[in-house]
């Protein structure tokens, strides 16, 4: 198994897809550096992983701050000597119709969903370039593949991540740095993401969809592990994942 002993950074690790991925990768022998804003949840997760025989540390992280992302990379090097994978998973989804003009929410999505990814890449790319290997994984969304009313800005941020990751993959191949990429496009996955929706009607409508179709974040964690577990010369760069019964 190529996951064993790999050093993996995960942002948005305190719940949902990030937490599920951390637990699964720990069971498979990865060494984890976990980042999120909620220290209590991070500490509990790390304690449970360590008590189960795994290896994990954490740093309270706001992905919109460049220095927080750098501290995750520095912590990985300090504790485990290297970085193999960074899973840029932090995201928010305060959806609403554009006509509601919730501009504060718009800027929050740009700051977390795009700039947060860029900050993570900026922190880890020098290491990956120097060592000539590495793996960048991001959580996009099916909203990064198709348009949905009420999700204009959220979708725009996720489309941006798609392009960013594809260019990173291409440039790495051209530059010979052997950096792999994987972009994940989840449909209805039961996480706390719905709690960030600010518009009442949009929240109600989305909630109904997730209640009907939603599946566990563990299903996405399986995909993350699959991507990491591929041989170093093999890059599977896009995964669309959702409930079998959802017509997304």
ABEGO torsion letter per residue (X at the ends): XAABGBBBBBBGAABEAAAAAAAAAAAAGBBBBBBBABAAAAAAAAAAAAAAGBBBBBBBBBAABAAAAAAAAAAAAAAAGBBABBBBABBBBBBBBAAAGBAAAAAAAAAAAAAAAAAAAAAAAAAAAAAGBEBBBBBBBAAAABBBBGAAAAAAAAAAAAAAAAAAAAAAAAAGAGBBBBBBBBBBBBBAAAAABABAAAAAAAAAAAAAABBBAAAAAAAAAAAAABBAABBBABBBBBBAABBX
